[in-house]
Amino acid sequence: LYKVKTSKHIVEYYKQKTEDREPPKPLITSTLQYGAWYLFRIKPKKTMKIAQELFEKGFITYHRTDSYRISKEAHEKMV
């Protein structure tokens, strides 16, 4: 192990690879609530209160939905 840490290493070959990935889907209400509970132990009622406050302050768009569909207007603004 000591020999590995102290000896020099030379990279002889490197190929940069690019990969197109889809962005993650927007959160639906149930996954938002689950994620808030799982990560921060925030109860669903408080999660929705925080989401409502963020919406009212303009930090997020409409948050109370269980659909992944996005309107044409919203999609055009994102693109």
Short mmCIF file of the C-alpha atoms (twelve columns), coordinates in Angstrom:
data_MODEL
# 
_entry.id   MODEL 
# 
loop_
_atom_site.group_PDB 
_atom_site.id 
_atom_site.type_symbol 
_atom_site.label_atom_id 
_atom_site.label_alt_id 
_atom_site.label_comp_id 
_atom_site.label_asym_id 
_atom_site.label_seq_id 
_atom_site.Cartn_x 
_atom_site.Cartn_y 
_atom_site.Cartn_z 
_atom_site.pdbx_PDB_model_num 
ATOM 1  C CA . LEU A 1  0.000   0.000  0.000   1 
ATOM 2  C CA . TYR A 2  2.835   2.375  0.837   1 
ATOM 3  C CA . LYS A 3  4.414   1.697  -2.550  1 
ATOM 4  C CA . VAL A 4  1.160   2.605  -4.333  1 
ATOM 5  C CA . LYS A 5  0.838   5.867  -2.403  1 
ATOM 6  C CA . THR A 6  4.418   7.000  -2.988  1 
ATOM 7  C CA . SER A 7  5.069   5.925  -6.589  1 
ATOM 8  C CA . LYS A 8  4.208   8.114  -9.588  1 
ATOM 9  C CA . HIS A 9  1.380   7.118  -11.892 1 
ATOM 10 C CA . ILE A 10 1.154   7.977  -15.569 1 
ATOM 11 C CA . VAL A 11 -2.104  7.929  -17.508 1 
ATOM 12 C CA . GLU A 12 -1.335  6.455  -20.905 1 
ATOM 13 C CA . TYR A 13 -4.795  6.635  -22.402 1 
ATOM 14 C CA . TYR A 14 -7.832  8.775  -21.644 1 
ATOM 15 C CA . LYS A 15 -10.998 9.028  -23.693 1 
ATOM 16 C CA . GLN A 16 -13.472 11.730 -22.784 1 
ATOM 17 C CA . LYS A 17 -17.010 10.495 -23.081 1 
ATOM 18 C CA . THR A 18 -20.095 12.671 -23.291 1 
ATOM 19 C CA . GLU A 19 -23.488 11.311 -22.495 1 
ATOM 20 C CA . ASP A 20 -26.863 12.913 -23.034 1 
ATOM 21 C CA . ARG A 21 -29.136 12.449 -20.063 1 
ATOM 22 C CA . GLU A 22 -32.726 13.372 -19.478 1 
ATOM 23 C CA . PRO A 23 -33.273 15.833 -16.646 1 
ATOM 24 C CA . PRO A 24 -35.072 14.378 -13.633 1 
ATOM 25 C CA . LYS A 25 -38.858 14.496 -13.733 1 
ATOM 26 C CA . PRO A 26 -40.516 17.218 -11.664 1 
ATOM 27 C CA . LEU A 27 -41.630 16.160 -8.215  1 
ATOM 28 C CA . ILE A 28 -45.241 15.226 -7.758  1 
ATOM 29 C CA . THR A 29 -46.905 15.960 -4.436  1 
ATOM 30 C CA . SER A 30 -46.390 12.508 -2.961  1 
ATOM 31 C CA . THR A 31 -42.679 12.326 -3.837  1 
ATOM 32 C CA . LEU A 32 -42.136 15.859 -2.545  1 
ATOM 33 C CA . GLN A 33 -43.715 14.904 0.766   1 
ATOM 34 C CA . TYR A 34 -41.852 11.597 0.964   1 
ATOM 35 C CA . GLY A 35 -38.520 13.224 0.137   1 
ATOM 36 C CA . ALA A 36 -39.009 15.962 2.725   1 
ATOM 37 C CA . TRP A 37 -39.820 13.350 5.352   1 
ATOM 38 C CA . TYR A 38 -36.992 11.001 4.353   1 
ATOM 39 C CA . LEU A 39 -34.292 13.682 4.183   1 
ATOM 40 C CA . PHE A 40 -35.377 16.218 6.799   1 
ATOM 41 C CA . ARG A 41 -38.152 14.554 8.856   1 
ATOM 42 C CA . ILE A 42 -40.589 17.303 7.838   1 
ATOM 43 C CA . LYS A 43 -44.223 16.216 8.092   1 
ATOM 44 C CA . PRO A 44 -46.348 16.367 4.916   1 
ATOM 45 C CA . LYS A 45 -48.564 19.189 6.225   1 
ATOM 46 C CA . LYS A 46 -45.523 21.382 6.942   1 
ATOM 47 C CA . THR A 47 -43.959 20.403 3.608   1 
ATOM 48 C CA . MET A 48 -47.004 21.689 1.751   1 
ATOM 49 C CA . LYS A 49 -47.023 24.868 3.861   1 
ATOM 50 C CA . ILE A 50 -43.387 25.510 2.908   1 
ATOM 51 C CA . ALA A 51 -44.146 24.746 -0.751  1 
ATOM 52 C CA . GLN A 52 -47.069 27.200 -0.656  1 
ATOM 53 C CA . GLU A 53 -44.817 29.916 0.792   1 
ATOM 54 C CA . LEU A 54 -42.186 29.281 -1.891  1 
ATOM 55 C CA . PHE A 55 -44.901 29.501 -4.555  1 
ATOM 56 C CA . GLU A 56 -46.254 32.777 -3.155  1 
ATOM 57 C CA . LYS A 57 -42.756 34.283 -3.125  1 
ATOM 58 C CA . GLY A 58 -42.198 33.232 -6.759  1 
ATOM 59 C CA . PHE A 59 -39.411 30.731 -6.080  1 
ATOM 60 C CA . ILE A 60 -41.327 27.761 -7.551  1 
ATOM 61 C CA . THR A 61 -44.179 27.292 -10.006 1 
ATOM 62 C CA . TYR A 62 -47.489 25.651 -9.159  1 
ATOM 63 C CA . HIS A 63 -46.712 22.785 -6.809  1 
ATOM 64 C CA . ARG A 64 -49.964 20.983 -6.083  1 
ATOM 65 C CA . THR A 65 -50.175 18.417 -8.832  1 
ATOM 66 C CA . ASP A 66 -49.887 14.686 -9.313  1 
ATOM 67 C CA . SER A 67 -49.170 14.893 -13.024 1 
ATOM 68 C CA . TYR A 68 -45.920 15.091 -14.978 1 
ATOM 69 C CA . ARG A 69 -47.614 16.959 -17.824 1 
ATOM 70 C CA . ILE A 70 -46.321 20.458 -18.490 1 
ATOM 71 C CA . SER A 71 -48.243 23.082 -20.461 1 
ATOM 72 C CA . LYS A 72 -46.896 24.241 -23.830 1 
ATOM 73 C CA . GLU A 73 -46.377 27.737 -22.396 1 
ATOM 74 C CA . ALA A 74 -44.250 26.457 -19.522 1 
ATOM 75 C CA . HIS A 75 -42.258 24.189 -21.826 1 
ATOM 76 C CA . GLU A 76 -41.557 27.023 -24.267 1 
ATOM 77 C CA . LYS A 77 -40.321 29.232 -21.426 1 
ATOM 78 C CA . MET A 78 -37.904 26.524 -20.308 1 
ATOM 79 C CA . VAL A 79 -36.494 25.899 -23.795 1 
# 
